[in-house]
Amino acid sequence: MEYRRILVSLFILLLLSCSNTDEPTIPVVGNIPEGTNLRINFYRQLCFGEGRFQCMLAQEGEQLGTESWSNFFGGIDGFEYEGGYIYNLEVRTRTIENPPADGSSIAYELIRIISQEEITCEFENPVEDLPWLKTEIEFRQQNPTEDSQYCYISQSELNGNPVFIYADCNPFINKISPVLNCFGEFLGFIGEGVNASQLSEARLIWSPEDFSCGLEQGFSL
């Protein structure tokens, strides 16, 4: 099902220039469609609560229409997020009397999706140009562990699209490697959801300063 959604998203991207121009115009106030009280960014980003996970990025209040985005902890009832779109939403909120320690004190419910703008993922240097990837790398650099010397990130191609692999070359531990698309969305693990034979043109794009995976260890991408 996930593969089908990815293929549909790619197909929509190819047809973007042929989209219907006869749809009704949405009134705009400044750069924001009228009625918008919450915006969701086109990618999610590493964040922390009781653990490490990915947060949506949101704008509301005075942030609307600016270049500033905040981590959005929790979800929006009735809204299904898909990376690659900036969403302009109308939502209603209510206060949660006893929120969890790492949760929001406000519950959000979708009234309507006012508009969604499809974003093309483009980059020259993924380490610098993809914010979610840059955040992941900065976290690894600032929080080294005993295993950090074996961890690296590679870029490959899957069905003609760039993907990124969080890999590990520790010779004493057999770890699974997650594969993410250009928006930082999880696609599966190599061997579990992503067939290694489908990946091509792999290249190393980041490794730690004390990287311990060398040719003498049989290291390969």
C-alpha positions, -999 to 999 in steps of 0.1 A, spaced: 0 0 0 29 23 9 46 17 -25 13 25 -43 11 59 -25 47 67 -34 41 58 -71 9 79 -71 28 109 -56 54 106 -83 28 103 -110 11 135 -97 45 152 -98 50 143 -135 15 157 -143 18 189 -123 23 211 -153 -9 196 -169 -32 202 -139 -66 217 -143 -66 255 -143 -103 258 -141 -106 250 -104 -122 278 -83 -97 304 -70 -91 303 -32 -91 338 -17 -56 347 -4 -47 371 24 -11 380 20 5 347 10 -19 325 30 -53 312 17 -82 327 36 -94 306 66 -60 290 72 -51 288 109 -25 260 107 1 252 80 21 220 78 55 218 61 64 194 33 89 174 54 91 161 90 121 166 112 139 148 140 126 158 174 125 145 210 99 138 236 100 105 255 123 92 229 134 101 194 110 104 165 99 126 136 77 156 141 56 175 116 66 212 113 39 237 117 30 274 116 1 290 134 -6 325 149 20 350 141 42 324 124 18 320 95 34 330 62 69 334 77 100 313 73 98 301 109 84 266 116 79 248 149 79 212 159 44 199 160 40 172 187 10 150 183 -14 146 154 -45 162 139 -77 142 141 -90 136 106 -58 146 89 -34 121 72 0 136 65 20 128 33 54 143 28 60 164 -2 32 189 3 27 222 22 -8 220 37 -30 250 45 -55 238 70 -85 251 89 -86 233 123 -105 236 156 -87 232 189 -96 222 225 -75 222 257 -65 188 271 -69 189 309 -42 163 318 -18 160 288 10 134 288 44 146 300 58 148 264 25 157 247 7 189 237 -19 205 259 -40 213 228 -59 188 207 -64 196 170 -92 185 147 -93 190 110 -122 211 96 -109 212 60 -78 211 39 -79 245 22 -51 238 -2 -20 217 -5 10 227 -26 32 200 -41 69 205 -36 96 192 -59 126 178 -40 157 193 -55 192 195 -42 228 198 -52 244 187 -19 219 167 1 238 171 33 234 209 31 202 213 11 179 188 28 169 202 62 157 169 77 190 152 67 211 181 80 193 179 114 199 142 116 237 146 109 240 174 134 224 152 160 248 124 153 278 147 155 266 162 188 256 129 204 283 103 196 279 68 210 302 37 211 287 26 178 290 60 161 323 51 144 305 24 124 274 45 113 272 63 80 247 76 55 247 68 18 226 80 -11 212 56 -37 186 54 -64 153 35 -61 130 35 -92 149 65 -105 144 85 -74 170 95 -47 168 76 -14 190 78 17 202 48 37 211 49 74 237 22 74 260 5 99 292 -15 92 299 -29 127 314 -63 120 301 -77 153 265 -66 150 240 -73 122 217 -43 120 189 -34 96 192 -3 75 163 21 71 157 37 37 142 72 34 130 91 5 139 127 -5 115 141 21 128 120 49 98 96 48 105 60 59 101 36 30 112 4 47 144 -15 56 168 -31 32 155 -67 29 122 -58 46 102 -35 23 131 -25 0 149 -51 -21 187 -44 -22 187 -54 -59 164 -23 -66 190 1 -53 217 15 -76 245 41 -78 251 40 -40 276 65 -27 288 76 7 275 111 16 283 113 53 305 95 79 319 105 113 354 118 118 364 86 135 348 64 108 361 29 113 348 11 82 377 6 58 385 -16 28 406 -38 51 373 -47 70 356 -56 37 336 -24 39 314 -16 9 282 4 2 
